[in-house]
């Protein structure tokens, strides 16, 4: 049992270290509205029918 706890602590520490080295990482979840990074809809046009 203690090996599972030790593995969890080691994995959590490694994950926090990697995320802290990554720069600007937003862990806030899904964004909606003007502040969303991909708020502009992608317009896809279908080819004209002949």
The 8 nearest C-alpha neighbors of each residue, nearest first, counted from 0:
[[1, 2, 3, 4, 5, 6, 7, 8],
 [0, 2, 4, 3, 5, 6, 7, 8],
 [3, 1, 5, 0, 4, 6, 7, 8],
 [2, 4, 6, 0, 1, 5, 7, 8],
 [5, 3, 7, 1, 6, 2, 8, 0],
 [4, 6, 2, 8, 7, 3, 1, 9],
 [7, 5, 3, 9, 4, 8, 2, 10],
 [6, 8, 4, 10, 5, 9, 11, 3],
 [7, 9, 11, 5, 6, 10, 12, 4],
 [8, 10, 6, 12, 7, 11, 5, 13],
 [9, 11, 13, 7, 12, 8, 6, 14],
 [12, 10, 14, 8, 13, 9, 7, 15],
 [11, 13, 9, 15, 10, 14, 8, 16],
 [12, 14, 16, 10, 11, 15, 17, 9],
 [15, 13, 11, 17, 16, 12, 10, 18],
 [16, 14, 18, 12, 13, 17, 19, 11],
 [15, 17, 13, 19, 14, 18, 12, 20],
 [16, 18, 14, 20, 19, 15, 13, 21],
 [19, 17, 21, 15, 20, 16, 14, 24],
 [18, 20, 16, 17, 21, 15, 22, 24],
 [21, 19, 17, 18, 22, 16, 15, 23],
 [22, 20, 18, 19, 17, 23, 24, 16],
 [21, 23, 20, 24, 19, 18, 25, 17],
 [24, 22, 25, 21, 19, 20, 18, 26],
 [25, 23, 22, 26, 21, 18, 19, 27],
 [26, 24, 27, 23, 28, 22, 29, 18],
 [25, 27, 28, 24, 29, 23, 18, 30],
 [28, 26, 25, 29, 30, 24, 35, 31],
 [29, 27, 26, 30, 25, 31, 35, 24],
 [28, 30, 31, 27, 35, 26, 25, 32],
 [31, 29, 35, 28, 32, 34, 27, 36],
 [32, 30, 35, 29, 33, 34, 38, 36],
 [31, 33, 34, 35, 38, 30, 36, 37],
 [32, 34, 35, 38, 31, 36, 30, 39],
 [33, 35, 32, 36, 31, 30, 38, 37],
 [36, 34, 30, 38, 33, 37, 31, 32],
 [35, 37, 38, 34, 30, 33, 39, 31],
 [38, 36, 35, 39, 40, 34, 30, 33],
 [37, 39, 35, 36, 40, 33, 32, 34],
 [40, 38, 37, 41, 36, 35, 33, 42],
 [41, 39, 42, 38, 37, 43, 36, 35],
 [40, 42, 43, 39, 38, 37, 44, 45],
 [43, 41, 40, 44, 39, 45, 38, 37],
 [42, 44, 41, 45, 40, 46, 47, 39],
 [45, 43, 42, 46, 47, 41, 48, 40],
 [44, 46, 47, 43, 48, 42, 49, 41],
 [47, 45, 48, 44, 49, 43, 42, 41],
 [46, 48, 45, 49, 44, 43, 42, 41],
 [47, 49, 46, 45, 44, 43, 42, 41],
 [48, 47, 46, 45, 44, 43, 42, 41]]
